[in-house]
Amino acid sequence: MTAGGILRRFASLIPVWLGVSALAFALGTLAPGDAAEMLLQRRTGEPPTQQAVLQMRHQLGLDAPVPVRYLRWLGAALRGDLGTSLRSGSPVIEDLSGRFPATLELSLAALLLGLCVALPLGIGAARRRGSIVDHGARTFAIVGASMPSFLSGYLLILIFAVGLHALPVAGRGGLAHLILPSITLALGFAAALTRLTRAALLEELGQDYVRTARAKGLSERVVVLRHALRIALVPVLTFAATRFGHLLAGAAIVEAVFAWPGIGKHIVDSIYDRDYPAIQGFVLFMGTVFVLLNLAVDLAYRAIDPRVGQREDRWAS
């Protein structure tokens, strides 16, 4: 992809990021309660006076019109300043960046585990349609997609931690602490990816170019892995990349179940404490992650399917 194409894709994502920032700001602006009053009450431990609340609102800039406050907040966010947490009193960006490595570790483990399970299972189900492997893959997809993560997490704890004493119950430590939460987080992702891989590969196996490759005498392994699978990986890659963002943002339940000290557990605690600056920062932070992931997927399309790049070049010209 040319530099112009990369710039066009990056520019097309700017309105999306601005929309995410507006949503994040609205969460704190429209939420019930007064941030100045809550901050004073946390500091003093007693209800503040009206004069003290007015002074704190002026100090925080909350007495300015909403558009002005949004532009100030957006400008500060562009400089890396997401405000100050009402709960901890520390900068929101420090709270998020300090806990993000734990969430990233858990999400990457779940992503790799899901890919290692779903891709072979989906490919095997597509190659042996109607077989035991196919029925097993579809059963796994249905069960995995329908089981809530908190339920699967507690079941894994009961079996492997309480019953067999083979793995630790909770906390973050070595590899043993990572196994149960990563399996729990990967289960729904692997189930959906298995179903998508099977459907995408089955669609490609029915195309004319696959029949032509078979007629030329190519082995079934070469036809499937070198021809059909490469094209089928385009929607699979899109799903995996966007779902990785969901794994990062949606790990809160799993982190709460396993007491994993990540960003998800932190934001759940912030919601309970009505820490609106932390919530705003989390939404903007994860929205930025989603935007960057989508950009990475768009840039990877051409390497997987050259036809995508050819269509884009014709459209741009």
C-alpha positions as CSV (number, residue, x, y, z in Angstrom):
1,M,0.0,0.0,0.0
2,T,1.3,3.5,-0.9
3,A,1.9,6.2,1.6
4,G,-1.1,8.1,0.2
5,G,-3.3,5.1,0.8
6,I,-2.1,4.8,4.4
7,L,-2.8,8.5,5.0
8,R,-6.3,8.2,3.5
9,R,-7.1,5.3,5.8
10,F,-5.7,7.1,8.8
11,A,-7.7,10.2,8.0
12,S,-10.9,8.2,7.6
13,L,-10.5,7.0,11.2
14,I,-10.2,10.5,12.7
15,P,-14.0,11.2,12.7
16,V,-14.5,7.8,14.4
17,W,-12.0,8.7,17.1
18,L,-13.6,12.1,17.6
19,G,-17.0,10.4,18.0
20,V,-15.5,8.1,20.6
21,S,-14.1,11.1,22.5
22,A,-17.5,12.9,22.4
23,L,-19.1,9.7,23.8
24,A,-16.5,9.4,26.5
25,F,-17.0,13.1,27.5
26,A,-20.8,12.7,27.5
27,L,-20.6,9.8,29.9
28,G,-19.0,12.1,32.5
29,T,-21.1,15.2,31.7
30,L,-24.5,13.5,31.6
31,A,-24.0,11.1,34.5
32,P,-25.8,12.0,37.7
33,G,-24.0,13.7,40.5
34,D,-21.6,16.6,40.8
35,A,-17.9,15.8,40.4
36,A,-16.9,18.8,42.5
37,E,-19.2,17.8,45.4
38,M,-18.1,14.2,45.3
39,L,-14.4,15.2,45.3
40,L,-14.9,17.5,48.3
41,Q,-16.8,14.9,50.2
42,R,-14.0,12.3,49.6
43,R,-11.4,14.8,50.8
44,T,-13.3,15.9,54.0
45,G,-15.5,12.9,54.7
46,E,-18.5,15.2,55.2
47,P,-21.0,17.0,53.0
48,P,-19.4,20.2,51.6
49,T,-21.0,23.7,51.7
50,Q,-22.5,25.2,48.6
51,Q,-19.8,27.9,48.5
52,A,-17.1,25.2,48.6
53,V,-18.8,23.3,45.8
54,L,-19.0,26.5,43.6
55,Q,-15.3,27.2,44.2
56,M,-14.3,23.6,43.3
57,R,-16.4,23.7,40.2
58,H,-14.6,26.9,39.1
59,Q,-11.3,25.3,40.0
60,L,-12.1,22.2,37.9
61,G,-13.5,24.3,35.0
62,L,-17.0,22.7,35.4
63,D,-18.7,26.1,35.4
64,A,-17.7,26.7,31.7
65,P,-20.1,25.9,28.8
66,V,-20.2,22.2,27.7
67,P,-18.6,22.8,24.3
68,V,-15.7,24.7,25.9
69,R,-15.2,22.0,28.5
70,Y,-15.2,19.3,25.8
71,L,-12.6,21.2,23.7
72,R,-10.4,21.7,26.8
73,W,-10.7,18.0,27.7
74,L,-10.0,16.9,24.2
75,G,-6.9,19.2,24.0
76,A,-5.6,17.8,27.2
77,A,-6.3,14.2,26.1
78,L,-4.3,14.8,22.9
79,R,-1.4,15.8,25.2
80,G,-1.8,12.6,27.2
81,D,-3.7,14.2,30.1
82,L,-7.0,12.3,30.8
83,G,-7.7,14.1,34.1
84,T,-7.3,13.1,37.7
85,S,-9.1,10.1,39.3
86,L,-11.6,11.1,42.0
87,R,-11.0,7.7,43.7
88,S,-7.2,7.5,43.8
89,G,-6.2,11.2,43.3
90,S,-3.6,10.2,40.7
91,P,-3.6,11.0,37.0
92,V,-6.0,8.7,35.1
93,I,-3.4,7.9,32.4
94,E,-1.1,6.6,35.1
95,D,-3.8,4.4,36.6
96,L,-4.7,3.0,33.1
97,S,-1.1,2.5,31.9
98,G,-0.1,0.9,35.2
99,R,-2.8,-1.8,34.9
100,F,-2.8,-2.1,31.1
101,P,0.1,-4.6,30.9
102,A,-1.8,-7.1,33.1
103,T,-4.8,-6.8,30.8
104,L,-2.7,-7.0,27.7
105,E,-1.0,-10.2,29.0
106,L,-4.3,-11.8,29.7
107,S,-5.8,-10.7,26.4
108,L,-2.9,-11.8,24.3
109,A,-2.9,-15.2,26.0
110,A,-6.6,-15.6,25.3
111,L,-6.1,-14.5,21.7
112,L,-3.3,-17.0,21.0
113,L,-5.2,-19.8,22.7
114,G,-8.3,-19.0,20.8
115,L,-6.5,-19.0,17.5
116,C,-4.7,-22.2,18.3
117,V,-8.0,-23.9,19.0
118,A,-10.4,-22.3,16.5
119,L,-8.3,-22.3,13.3
120,P,-7.5,-26.1,13.3
121,L,-11.0,-26.9,14.4
122,G,-12.7,-24.7,11.9
123,I,-10.5,-25.9,9.0
124,G,-11.0,-29.5,10.0
125,A,-14.8,-29.0,10.2
126,A,-14.8,-27.4,6.7
127,R,-12.7,-30.1,5.1
128,R,-14.8,-32.9,6.7
129,R,-18.2,-31.5,6.4
130,G,-20.9,-33.7,8.1
131,S,-18.3,-35.8,9.9
132,I,-17.8,-36.2,13.7
133,V,-15.2,-33.5,13.6
134,D,-17.7,-31.1,12.0
135,H,-20.5,-31.9,14.5
136,G,-18.0,-31.6,17.4
137,A,-16.8,-28.2,16.1
138,R,-20.4,-26.9,15.8
139,T,-21.3,-28.2,19.3
140,F,-18.2,-26.5,20.7
141,A,-19.2,-23.2,18.9
142,I,-22.7,-23.3,20.3
143,V,-21.7,-24.2,23.9
144,G,-18.8,-21.7,24.0
145,A,-20.8,-18.8,22.6
146,S,-23.7,-19.3,24.9
147,M,-21.9,-19.9,28.2
148,P,-21.2,-16.6,30.2
149,S,-17.6,-16.0,31.1
150,F,-18.4,-15.8,34.8
151,L,-20.0,-19.2,34.7
152,S,-17.2,-20.9,32.8
153,G,-14.7,-19.2,35.1
154,Y,-16.3,-20.5,38.3
155,L,-16.6,-24.0,36.8
156,L,-12.9,-24.0,35.9
157,I,-12.1,-22.8,39.5
158,L,-14.2,-25.6,41.0
159,I,-12.7,-28.3,38.8
160,F,-9.0,-27.4,38.6
161,A,-8.4,-25.2,41.6
162,V,-10.8,-26.5,44.3
163,G,-11.3,-30.1,43.1
164,L,-7.9,-31.1,41.7
165,H,-5.7,-28.4,43.4
166,A,-3.8,-28.2,40.2
167,L,-3.9,-24.5,39.5
168,P,-4.2,-21.3,41.7
169,V,-7.6,-19.8,42.3
170,A,-6.8,-16.1,41.6
171,G,-4.2,-13.4,41.4
172,R,-1.4,-12.7,39.0
173,G,1.9,-14.5,39.1
174,G,3.5,-17.1,37.0
175,L,2.2,-19.1,34.1
176,A,0.0,-21.2,36.4
177,H,-2.0,-18.1,37.4
178,L,-2.6,-17.2,33.7
179,I,-4.1,-20.6,32.6
180,L,-7.6,-20.4,34.0
181,P,-8.4,-16.8,33.3
182,S,-7.0,-17.0,29.7
183,I,-9.1,-20.1,29.0
184,T,-12.2,-18.4,30.4
185,L,-11.6,-15.3,28.3
186,A,-10.7,-17.3,25.2
187,L,-13.7,-19.7,25.2
188,G,-16.3,-17.3,23.7
189,F,-13.7,-16.0,21.2
190,A,-12.6,-19.4,20.1
191,A,-16.2,-20.6,19.7
192,A,-17.2,-17.7,17.4
193,L,-13.9,-17.9,15.5
194,T,-14.4,-21.6,14.9
195,R,-17.8,-21.0,13.4
196,L,-16.5,-18.1,11.2
197,T,-13.5,-20.1,10.0
198,R,-15.7,-23.0,9.0
199,A,-18.2,-20.8,7.2
200,A,-15.6,-18.8,5.4
201,L,-13.6,-21.8,4.2
202,L,-16.7,-23.7,3.1
203,E,-17.6,-20.7,0.9
204,E,-14.2,-20.5,-0.7
205,L,-14.1,-24.3,-1.3
206,G,-17.2,-23.9,-3.5
207,Q,-15.6,-21.3,-5.8
208,D,-14.6,-21.9,-9.3
209,Y,-10.9,-21.4,-8.7
210,V,-10.9,-24.2,-6.2
211,R,-12.5,-26.6,-8.7
212,T,-10.0,-25.5,-11.3
213,A,-7.1,-26.2,-8.9
214,R,-8.5,-29.6,-8.2
215,A,-8.9,-30.3,-11.9
216,K,-5.2,-29.5,-12.4
217,G,-4.3,-32.4,-10.1
218,L,-3.3,-30.4,-7.0
219,S,-3.5,-32.2,-3.7
220,E,-6.4,-31.4,-1.4
221,R,-3.9,-30.1,1.2
222,V,-2.4,-27.6,-1.3
223,V,-5.9,-26.5,-2.5
224,V,-7.2,-25.9,1.0
225,L,-4.1,-24.4,2.7
226,R,-2.5,-22.5,-0.1
227,H,-5.5,-21.3,-2.1
228,A,-8.8,-21.4,-0.3
229,L,-7.6,-20.7,3.2
230,R,-5.6,-17.6,2.2
231,I,-8.8,-15.9,0.9
232,A,-10.9,-17.2,3.8
233,L,-8.5,-15.6,6.3
234,V,-9.6,-12.1,5.3
235,P,-12.8,-12.1,7.4
236,V,-11.2,-14.2,10.0
237,L,-8.4,-11.7,10.4
238,T,-10.9,-8.9,10.7
239,F,-12.9,-10.7,13.3
240,A,-9.8,-11.7,15.3
241,A,-8.4,-8.1,15.3
242,T,-11.7,-6.5,16.3
243,R,-12.4,-9.2,18.9
244,F,-9.0,-8.6,20.4
245,G,-10.2,-5.1,21.2
246,H,-13.2,-6.7,22.8
247,L,-10.9,-9.0,24.8
248,L,-9.0,-6.0,26.1
249,A,-12.1,-4.0,26.9
250,G,-14.3,-6.8,28.0
251,A,-12.0,-8.6,30.3
252,A,-13.5,-6.9,33.3
253,I,-15.7,-9.9,34.3
254,V,-12.9,-12.4,34.0
255,E,-10.5,-10.1,35.9
256,A,-13.1,-9.7,38.7
257,V,-13.6,-13.5,39.0
258,F,-9.9,-14.3,39.1
259,A,-8.9,-11.1,41.0
260,W,-6.6,-10.2,38.1
261,P,-5.2,-6.7,38.6
262,G,-5.9,-5.4,35.2
263,I,-7.6,-2.4,33.6
264,G,-11.0,-4.1,33.6
265,K,-11.1,-4.7,37.3
266,H,-10.0,-1.1,37.8
267,I,-12.8,0.3,35.8
268,V,-15.4,-1.8,37.5
269,D,-14.2,-0.4,40.8
270,S,-14.3,3.1,39.3
271,I,-17.9,2.6,38.2
272,Y,-18.9,1.5,41.7
273,D,-17.2,4.6,43.1
274,R,-18.6,6.9,40.4
275,D,-15.2,8.0,39.4
276,Y,-16.3,9.7,36.2
277,P,-12.8,11.0,35.0
278,A,-11.5,7.4,35.2
279,I,-14.5,6.1,33.2
280,Q,-14.1,8.9,30.6
281,G,-10.4,8.1,30.3
282,F,-11.1,4.3,30.0
283,V,-13.6,4.8,27.1
284,L,-11.3,7.1,25.2
285,F,-8.3,4.8,25.8
286,M,-10.0,1.7,24.6
287,G,-11.6,3.6,21.7
288,T,-8.2,4.6,20.6
289,V,-7.1,1.0,20.8
290,F,-10.0,-0.1,18.6
291,V,-9.2,2.6,16.0
292,L,-5.5,1.5,15.8
293,L,-6.5,-2.1,15.6
294,N,-8.8,-1.4,12.7
295,L,-6.1,0.6,11.0
296,A,-3.7,-2.4,11.4
297,V,-6.2,-4.8,9.9
298,D,-6.8,-2.5,6.9
299,L,-3.0,-2.3,6.3
300,A,-2.7,-6.1,6.5
301,Y,-5.5,-6.8,4.0
302,R,-3.2,-6.3,1.0
303,A,-0.6,-8.9,2.2
304,I,-3.3,-11.5,2.6
305,D,-5.5,-10.8,-0.4
306,P,-3.8,-8.8,-3.2
307,R,-7.2,-8.3,-4.9
308,V,-8.2,-5.9,-2.0
309,G,-5.3,-3.6,-2.8
310,Q,-6.0,-3.8,-6.6
311,R,-9.7,-2.7,-6.0
312,E,-8.5,0.1,-3.7
313,D,-6.0,1.4,-6.3
314,R,-8.7,1.4,-9.0
315,W,-11.1,3.2,-6.7
316,A,-8.5,5.8,-5.7
317,S,-7.6,6.5,-9.4
